Amino acid sequence: MDINMASKLYKENSLMTLSPKKFILWLLEEAIKALEKGQKAMLNKDIAEQNNQIQITQQLILEIIPLINGDINGGKQLMLLIEYVHRRLIEANIDIDFVALKELEVFLIELKSSWEEA
């Protein structure tokens, strides 16, 4: 087994053993990174890369929904916020709206910060 395969397996196993709280933090961190790459691609007018990175962000955001307990206080609201972010990502990607992406980045950073404090 080569080092790249071993590294990939280690990362996958590490993710599977994370608590839901830490997994959500990881998802938010990765979503923010992908969103930043999407913004750079948008500025560079690289539509294919922009689309790819924003779609990665969308997928990461959607992965959070099954981890949310809608029965607890604030769960439904968090689910609605995640769905809103997802919808806005689609709109920003279609409209090539850099300002919307920046707003979503700030929102995701604030959400991550709040989640860390929880």
N, C-alpha and C positions, 0 to 999 in steps of 0.2 A: 504494500500500500504506500503510495507516495505521500509526501507531506501535505499537499493541497487537499487530498481526499481525507486525510486524518484530521486536518483543521476543520474541514466542512462538517464531518461527523461530530467532532467535539462541539462545534457551535450549535448544531441541531439538537444534540443531547442536552446542552446547557439550557437552551430555550425551553425544551419540554419539561425541565425540572423547575422552572421559575414559578413563583406564586402568581396568581392572577394579577395582583397589584403591580408586581415587578414586570410582568409580561406586558401590561398596558403601558407602563413607562417606556419599555423597550420599543413597543409599537409607535408611540408618540415620537420618540427620538428618531427612529428610522423614517417616519413620515416627514418630520421637519427636515431631515437631511435630503430626502428625495425632493421635497418641495423647493428647497434652496437650489438644487441642481436644475429643477424645472424652470426656476426663475432665471438662472444663468443662461439656459438654453433659449428662453424666450427673448432675453436681451440680445443674444447672438443670432437671433432669427433662425435657429435650428428647430424647425417645427417638429421633426420626427423625434428628436431627443426630448423636446418640451413635452410632447404628447406621452412619450414613454415614462418620463419621470412623474408627471402628474397622475398618470394611471397607476403607477406604483404607490404613490401617496394615497390615492383613492382606495386601493386594495388594503393597505395597511390600516387606514381609518375604519374600513368596514370590518376588519378583523376584531375591532374593539367591541362591536355590538353584542356578540354572543357572550362576552365576558361581563356585561353589565347586568346587574340584578335589578330588574324593573320593579320589583316588589318593595325595595327599600326606599327610604326617603331620598329623593333626588335622582333615582335611577331612571325614571321616565324622562326627566328633563335632560339628563346627560345623553340619553339615547336620541332625543330630538336634536340636541346640539350636534351630535356626531352626524346625524342624517343631514342637517343643514350644511355642515362643512363639506360633506360629500357632494351635495347638490351644487354648492358654490364652486367647488373644484372643477366640476364638469362645465359649468357656465364660464368660468375663467379660462379654461382650456379652449373652449370653442370660440370665445370672443377675443382670445389673446389679450386678456386683461391683467396686466402686471400689477396694478394697484390692488385688485381683488386678491391676487396671490400674496402680496405683502400683508394685507389685512388678515388673511387666513394663517399666515406664518406667525404673526403676532398672537393671534387667538390660540394656535396650537402650543406656542411657547408658554402662554399664560395657563392653559389647561394642564400642561405638563408640570408646571410649577405648583399649581393647586393640587394636583394628584400626588406629588411628592410630599406635600404637607399633610395630606389626609392620612 
